[in-house]
Amino acid sequence: MKQSLKQGLAFATAMFMLGGTALAGEKIVMWHIFGNATEPSLANIAKWDKTHPDNPIDQKFIPFGQLSQQLIKGIATGDVPDLITIDNPVVASFASQGALEDLTNLVMGSQVIKKENYFTGSWNTTIWNGQQFAVPGEANTLALYYNADMFREKGLDPDKPPRTWAELKAAAEKLTDPAKNVYGIGFSAIQSEEGTFQWLPFLQQSGGNLKDLTSADSVAALTLWTDLVKNGQASKDVLVKRQFEMTSAFLGGASAMVISGPWELQRMDKDAKFEWRVATLPVREGKNIEASALGGYVWGIPKGAKNRDLAFKVIEFMSEPDQLRQAWSGGRLPPVATITIENPTNPKAYEVFRKQMEVAKARGPHPAWPQISAAIQTAIQTSLTGRASPADALQKASGVIKPLLDKNPIEGL
């Protein structure tokens, strides 16, 4: 009897040391980006704590722009959390540096997380070199908001929003009213990841890609944005304002259309003094390629996490339908295609954004995504300010990006 007890204790101790089983009372350390008190994920964390009192989550909010740096610092000092939220385009960068636990086997054995249930773009953000290093969390994408009242004032039918680039340019020209300081369209071309995020759908719609940025199709995508600014149908503010600020301009009546995401729906409901609607992003005529951007965060477990298996149980919990459905209340979408929102607020907008999720593509994934994105941002800024033609700006960007893709070729880029 004593021998059996000793063996049992030894086994339990070994399992704990290996991260296989957490002891009762063991906390799960989580770093996250949920800064607003109304974030659905905070409610889901509280739900976990209530249903798993022996293993509560010790959570720490870190601002979005600081989280990656904090993780790098934590890995260098050996002080890492058990669980972390990661901006989806940087998963490959961390994974390629050995900073994340490989979750392939855990996911394969999961009864909750099934690849076939997820939107393709969301799932692809978690894969690097054929292995899985994260699990999709809440997602978002882009669509076209427009002012239906302004459409009517200019003789445009609000029931027929622009469906092609040609229609978008024509509508932007008609809606532009210098006397009233109204621009036809707004988008964010700021020199940050937000600018890349907003422009990539146009590159994809054009039939271009990052492997061949010098092609006529790729140049057409940057030419579209450049012409909208040059012709005064988009404000030069697009160069310096974030998505939130461009949407603020739309809400203030400074633009008749704006490219933005579902995270703005609550603000639209609260602040808009006009009838607004949402439509899918117009496609390039002759190509008819539907595309949108894919934003959001994923769940990852840092290399060296103390409670890896318990952290994965939290990921599974957060990936259950009841938890994922909460995303919409915070202006985001579930990454799982098989989950629908029952009686959503703004049902028409929900259908538009959900449709955009079906064609939203991952940024990368690529270990050098920060460098790739920076080159894209520079090209956008250079072209929209008139310092170089779209073709020349993309030629220079290609000089940076092509060697990175040659070194780590990724299908779809």
C-alpha positions as CSV (number, residue, x, y, z in Angstrom):
1,M,0.0,0.0,0.0
2,K,2.8,2.4,0.9
3,Q,4.6,1.5,-2.3
4,S,1.5,2.2,-4.4
5,L,1.1,5.6,-2.6
6,K,4.7,6.5,-3.3
7,Q,4.4,5.5,-6.9
8,G,1.2,7.5,-7.3
9,L,2.8,10.6,-5.8
10,A,5.9,10.2,-7.9
11,F,3.7,9.9,-11.0
12,A,1.7,13.0,-10.1
13,T,4.8,15.0,-9.4
14,A,6.4,14.0,-12.7
15,M,3.2,14.9,-14.6
16,F,3.1,18.3,-12.9
17,M,6.7,19.0,-13.7
18,L,6.2,18.0,-17.3
19,G,3.2,20.4,-17.6
20,G,0.8,17.4,-18.1
21,T,-1.5,18.1,-15.1
22,A,-1.8,21.2,-13.1
23,L,-2.3,21.0,-9.4
24,A,-5.6,22.3,-7.9
25,G,-5.2,26.0,-7.1
26,E,-2.7,26.5,-9.9
27,K,-3.4,29.8,-11.7
28,I,-3.2,30.2,-15.4
29,V,-1.3,33.4,-16.3
30,M,-2.7,35.2,-19.3
31,W,-1.6,38.3,-21.2
32,H,-4.3,39.8,-23.3
33,I,-5.3,42.9,-25.3
34,F,-8.9,43.3,-23.9
35,G,-8.7,46.8,-22.6
36,N,-12.4,47.8,-22.6
37,A,-14.6,46.7,-19.7
38,T,-17.3,45.6,-22.2
39,E,-15.0,43.2,-24.1
40,P,-16.8,39.9,-24.7
41,S,-13.6,38.0,-23.9
42,L,-13.4,39.5,-20.4
43,A,-16.9,38.0,-19.8
44,N,-15.6,34.7,-21.1
45,I,-12.7,34.8,-18.7
46,A,-15.1,35.5,-15.9
47,K,-17.1,32.5,-17.0
48,W,-14.0,30.3,-17.0
49,D,-13.2,31.4,-13.5
50,K,-16.7,30.6,-12.3
51,T,-16.8,27.1,-13.9
52,H,-13.1,26.3,-13.0
53,P,-12.6,27.7,-9.5
54,D,-9.6,25.5,-8.9
55,N,-7.7,27.0,-11.8
56,P,-8.5,30.7,-12.1
57,I,-7.0,32.9,-14.8
58,D,-4.5,35.5,-13.6
59,Q,-5.0,38.0,-16.3
60,K,-2.9,41.0,-17.3
61,F,-3.9,43.6,-19.9
62,I,-1.2,44.8,-22.2
63,P,-1.9,47.4,-24.9
64,F,-2.1,46.0,-28.4
65,G,1.0,47.9,-29.6
66,Q,3.1,46.7,-26.6
67,L,2.2,43.1,-26.4
68,S,4.7,41.7,-29.0
69,Q,7.6,43.5,-27.3
70,Q,6.5,42.3,-23.9
71,L,6.5,38.7,-25.1
72,I,10.0,39.1,-26.6
73,K,11.2,40.5,-23.3
74,G,9.5,37.7,-21.4
75,I,11.1,35.0,-23.6
76,A,14.5,36.6,-23.1
77,T,14.2,36.5,-19.3
78,G,12.3,33.3,-19.0
79,D,9.3,35.0,-17.6
80,V,6.4,34.1,-19.9
81,P,2.7,33.7,-19.3
82,D,0.8,30.4,-19.9
83,L,-1.4,31.9,-22.5
84,I,-1.3,35.0,-24.8
85,T,-3.3,36.7,-27.4
86,I,-1.3,37.5,-30.6
87,D,-2.1,39.7,-33.6
88,N,-2.6,37.1,-36.3
89,P,0.0,38.3,-38.9
90,V,2.9,37.9,-36.5
91,V,2.3,34.3,-35.5
92,A,4.7,33.0,-38.2
93,S,7.4,35.5,-37.0
94,F,7.2,34.2,-33.4
95,A,6.9,30.6,-34.5
96,S,9.9,30.7,-36.7
97,Q,12.0,32.0,-33.8
98,G,10.9,29.2,-31.6
99,A,8.9,31.5,-29.3
100,L,5.7,29.5,-29.4
101,E,4.7,26.0,-28.4
102,D,3.8,23.7,-31.3
103,L,0.1,22.9,-30.8
104,T,-0.3,20.5,-33.7
105,N,-0.8,17.4,-31.7
106,L,-3.0,19.0,-29.1
107,V,-5.3,20.4,-31.8
108,M,-5.4,17.1,-33.6
109,G,-6.6,15.4,-30.4
110,S,-9.1,18.1,-29.6
111,Q,-12.9,17.4,-29.8
112,V,-13.6,21.1,-29.9
113,I,-11.2,22.6,-32.4
114,K,-11.7,21.2,-35.9
115,K,-10.0,22.7,-38.9
116,E,-13.0,22.0,-41.2
117,N,-15.2,24.3,-39.1
118,Y,-13.1,27.4,-39.5
119,F,-12.9,30.1,-42.1
120,T,-9.9,29.3,-44.3
121,G,-8.3,32.6,-43.8
122,S,-8.5,32.4,-40.0
123,W,-7.1,28.9,-39.9
124,N,-4.2,29.8,-42.2
125,T,-3.0,32.5,-39.8
126,T,-2.1,29.9,-37.2
127,I,0.0,27.7,-39.5
128,W,3.7,28.0,-40.0
129,N,5.9,25.4,-41.9
130,G,3.1,22.9,-41.8
131,Q,2.7,23.0,-38.1
132,Q,0.1,24.7,-35.9
133,F,1.3,27.3,-33.4
134,A,-2.0,29.0,-32.4
135,V,-5.8,28.8,-32.5
136,P,-8.0,31.5,-34.0
137,G,-9.8,33.8,-31.6
138,E,-12.1,36.7,-32.4
139,A,-11.8,37.9,-36.0
140,N,-12.7,41.0,-38.0
141,T,-12.7,42.1,-41.6
142,L,-13.4,45.1,-43.8
143,A,-16.5,46.3,-45.8
144,L,-17.8,49.6,-47.3
145,Y,-19.9,51.8,-45.0
146,Y,-21.9,54.5,-46.9
147,N,-24.1,57.4,-46.1
148,A,-27.5,56.6,-47.7
149,D,-28.8,60.2,-47.3
150,M,-25.8,61.6,-49.2
151,F,-26.4,59.0,-51.9
152,R,-30.0,60.2,-52.3
153,E,-28.9,63.9,-52.4
154,K,-26.5,63.2,-55.3
155,G,-29.0,61.1,-57.2
156,L,-27.5,57.8,-56.3
157,D,-29.6,54.8,-55.4
158,P,-28.7,53.7,-51.8
159,D,-30.1,50.3,-52.7
160,K,-27.4,49.9,-55.3
161,P,-24.0,50.6,-53.7
162,P,-20.9,50.4,-55.9
163,R,-20.1,46.9,-56.9
164,T,-17.0,47.5,-59.0
165,W,-14.0,49.7,-58.9
166,A,-15.4,51.7,-61.8
167,E,-18.7,52.2,-59.9
168,L,-16.7,53.1,-56.8
169,K,-14.7,55.8,-58.6
170,A,-17.9,57.2,-60.3
171,A,-19.8,57.3,-57.0
172,A,-16.8,58.9,-55.2
173,E,-16.6,61.6,-57.9
174,K,-20.3,62.4,-57.7
175,L,-20.4,62.4,-53.9
176,T,-17.4,64.7,-53.5
177,D,-18.6,68.2,-52.7
178,P,-15.7,70.7,-52.1
179,A,-18.2,73.5,-51.1
180,K,-19.3,71.4,-48.2
181,N,-15.9,69.9,-47.4
182,V,-17.2,66.4,-48.2
183,Y,-15.0,63.8,-49.8
184,G,-16.4,60.8,-51.7
185,I,-14.5,58.1,-49.8
186,G,-12.3,57.6,-46.9
187,F,-9.8,54.8,-46.1
188,S,-6.6,54.6,-44.0
189,A,-3.3,54.6,-45.9
190,I,-1.4,55.4,-42.7
191,Q,2.2,54.2,-42.4
192,S,1.4,51.3,-40.1
193,E,-0.1,47.8,-40.3
194,E,-3.5,49.5,-40.6
195,G,-2.5,50.9,-44.0
196,T,-1.3,47.5,-45.2
197,F,-4.5,45.9,-43.8
198,Q,-6.7,48.3,-45.8
199,W,-4.8,48.1,-49.1
200,L,-4.3,44.3,-49.4
201,P,-7.9,43.5,-50.4
202,F,-7.4,45.8,-53.4
203,L,-4.2,44.1,-54.4
204,Q,-6.0,40.8,-54.2
205,Q,-9.1,42.0,-56.1
206,S,-6.8,43.4,-58.8
207,G,-5.4,39.9,-59.5
208,G,-2.0,41.0,-58.2
209,N,0.1,39.5,-55.4
210,L,3.1,40.2,-53.3
211,K,5.3,37.8,-55.4
212,D,4.9,40.1,-58.4
213,L,4.3,43.6,-57.2
214,T,5.6,45.0,-60.5
215,S,2.8,43.4,-62.6
216,A,0.2,45.6,-64.2
217,D,-2.5,44.1,-62.0
218,S,-0.6,45.0,-58.8
219,V,0.1,48.5,-60.1
220,A,-3.6,48.9,-60.8
221,A,-4.4,48.5,-57.1
222,L,-2.1,51.2,-56.0
223,T,-3.2,53.4,-58.9
224,L,-6.8,53.2,-57.7
225,W,-5.9,54.7,-54.3
226,T,-3.5,57.2,-55.8
227,D,-6.0,58.5,-58.2
228,L,-8.7,58.9,-55.6
229,V,-6.4,61.2,-53.6
230,K,-4.9,63.0,-56.6
231,N,-8.4,63.8,-57.9
232,G,-9.6,65.1,-54.6
233,Q,-12.2,62.3,-54.0
234,A,-10.3,61.1,-50.9
235,S,-8.7,63.5,-48.5
236,K,-4.9,63.6,-48.0
237,D,-5.7,62.9,-44.4
238,V,-5.8,59.2,-45.4
239,L,-2.0,59.3,-45.2
240,V,-2.0,60.1,-41.5
241,K,-5.2,59.0,-40.0
242,R,-6.0,55.6,-38.5
243,Q,-9.1,53.6,-39.3
244,F,-10.9,54.9,-36.2
245,E,-10.2,58.5,-37.3
246,M,-11.3,58.0,-40.8
247,T,-14.5,56.5,-39.5
248,S,-14.9,59.5,-37.2
249,A,-14.6,61.7,-40.3
250,F,-17.4,59.7,-42.0
251,L,-19.6,60.0,-38.9
252,G,-19.0,63.8,-38.9
253,G,-20.1,64.0,-42.5
254,A,-16.6,64.6,-44.0
255,S,-16.9,61.6,-46.3
256,A,-19.8,59.8,-48.0
257,M,-18.2,56.4,-47.8
258,V,-15.5,54.8,-45.7
259,I,-13.7,51.4,-45.6
260,S,-13.9,50.1,-42.0
261,G,-14.8,47.1,-39.9
262,P,-17.5,45.6,-37.6
263,W,-15.8,47.1,-34.6
264,E,-17.4,50.4,-35.5
265,L,-21.0,49.2,-35.5
266,Q,-21.8,50.2,-32.0
267,R,-20.4,53.7,-32.6
268,M,-22.4,53.9,-35.8
269,D,-25.6,53.1,-33.9
270,K,-24.8,55.6,-31.2
271,D,-23.3,58.6,-33.1
272,A,-24.5,58.5,-36.7
273,K,-27.0,61.3,-37.4
274,F,-27.9,59.9,-40.8
275,E,-28.9,56.6,-42.4
276,W,-25.9,54.4,-43.0
277,R,-25.5,51.1,-44.6
278,V,-22.8,48.5,-45.2
279,A,-21.8,46.8,-48.5
280,T,-19.2,44.3,-49.5
281,L,-16.0,45.7,-51.0
282,P,-16.4,46.5,-54.7
283,V,-14.4,44.2,-57.1
284,R,-12.3,45.1,-60.0
285,E,-14.3,44.8,-63.2
286,G,-13.1,42.1,-65.5
287,K,-11.5,40.2,-62.6
288,N,-14.5,39.8,-60.2
289,I,-12.2,38.6,-57.4
290,E,-13.9,39.0,-54.0
291,A,-11.4,39.7,-51.2
292,S,-11.2,41.4,-47.9
293,A,-8.7,41.8,-45.1
294,L,-8.5,39.5,-42.1
295,G,-7.8,41.0,-38.7
296,G,-8.2,39.7,-35.2
297,Y,-6.2,37.8,-32.6
298,V,-5.2,34.2,-32.0
299,W,-4.5,32.2,-28.9
300,G,-0.9,31.1,-28.4
301,I,1.1,29.4,-25.7
302,P,4.7,30.8,-25.3
303,K,7.6,28.4,-25.3
304,G,8.4,27.5,-21.8
305,A,4.9,28.1,-20.4
306,K,4.5,26.5,-17.0
307,N,1.0,25.2,-17.6
308,R,0.9,24.3,-21.3
309,D,-1.9,21.7,-21.1
310,L,-4.1,23.7,-18.8
311,A,-3.6,26.7,-21.0
312,F,-4.8,24.6,-24.0
313,K,-7.9,23.7,-22.0
314,V,-8.6,27.4,-21.7
315,I,-8.2,27.8,-25.5
316,E,-10.7,24.9,-26.0
317,F,-13.1,26.6,-23.6
318,M,-12.8,29.9,-25.5
319,S,-13.3,28.0,-28.8
320,E,-16.6,26.6,-27.8
321,P,-19.7,28.0,-29.7
322,D,-21.2,29.7,-26.6
323,Q,-18.0,31.7,-26.1
324,L,-17.3,32.4,-29.7
325,R,-20.9,33.8,-30.3
326,Q,-20.1,36.6,-27.9
327,A,-17.6,38.1,-30.4
328,W,-20.4,39.9,-32.3
329,S,-21.4,41.9,-29.2
330,G,-17.9,43.4,-29.2
331,G,-17.9,44.2,-32.9
332,R,-16.0,41.1,-34.1
333,L,-16.9,37.8,-35.6
334,P,-16.3,34.1,-34.7
335,P,-13.6,32.6,-36.8
336,V,-15.7,29.4,-37.1
337,A,-17.8,29.3,-40.2
338,T,-20.3,26.8,-38.7
339,I,-21.3,29.3,-36.0
340,T,-24.0,31.8,-36.8
341,I,-25.3,34.6,-34.6
342,E,-29.0,34.3,-33.8
343,N,-31.0,37.6,-33.9
344,P,-27.9,39.8,-34.3
345,T,-28.0,43.5,-33.8
346,N,-27.6,45.1,-37.3
347,P,-28.6,41.9,-39.1
348,K,-27.9,43.3,-42.6
349,A,-24.4,44.5,-41.5
350,Y,-23.8,41.1,-39.9
351,E,-24.6,39.3,-43.2
352,V,-22.2,41.6,-45.1
353,F,-19.3,41.1,-42.7
354,R,-19.9,37.4,-42.5
355,K,-19.8,37.2,-46.3
356,Q,-16.5,39.2,-46.2
357,M,-15.1,36.6,-43.8
358,E,-15.6,33.9,-46.4
359,V,-13.1,35.7,-48.7
360,A,-10.8,37.3,-46.1
361,K,-7.2,36.3,-46.5
362,A,-4.4,36.0,-44.0
363,R,-1.6,38.5,-44.1
364,G,1.1,36.0,-44.8
365,P,1.7,34.0,-42.8
366,H,5.4,34.8,-43.1
367,P,8.2,35.1,-40.6
368,A,9.3,38.4,-42.1
369,W,5.8,39.9,-42.2
370,P,6.8,43.1,-40.3
371,Q,9.4,43.8,-43.0
372,I,7.0,42.9,-45.8
373,S,4.3,45.2,-44.4
374,A,6.8,48.1,-43.9
375,A,7.7,47.9,-47.6
376,I,4.1,48.0,-48.6
377,Q,3.4,51.0,-46.3
378,T,6.3,52.9,-47.8
379,A,5.1,52.2,-51.3
380,I,1.6,53.4,-50.5
381,Q,2.9,56.6,-48.8
382,T,5.3,57.3,-51.7
383,S,2.7,56.9,-54.3
384,L,-0.1,58.8,-52.6
385,T,2.1,61.8,-51.9
386,G,3.2,61.9,-55.5
387,R,6.9,61.3,-54.7
388,A,6.9,58.3,-57.1
389,S,4.5,56.7,-59.6
390,P,2.6,53.6,-58.4
391,A,4.8,51.5,-60.6
392,D,8.0,53.0,-59.3
393,A,6.8,52.8,-55.7
394,L,5.9,49.1,-56.0
395,Q,9.2,48.4,-57.9
396,K,11.1,49.6,-54.9
397,A,8.9,47.6,-52.5
398,S,9.4,44.5,-54.6
399,G,13.2,44.9,-54.1
400,V,12.6,44.4,-50.4
401,I,9.9,41.8,-50.5
402,K,10.9,39.4,-53.3
403,P,14.1,38.2,-51.6
404,L,12.1,37.6,-48.4
405,L,9.6,35.5,-50.3
406,D,12.4,33.7,-52.2
407,K,13.9,32.7,-48.9
408,N,10.6,31.6,-47.4
409,P,8.1,31.1,-50.3
410,I,4.5,31.0,-49.1
411,E,1.6,30.0,-51.4
412,G,-0.8,32.8,-52.0
413,L,1.6,35.6,-51.4
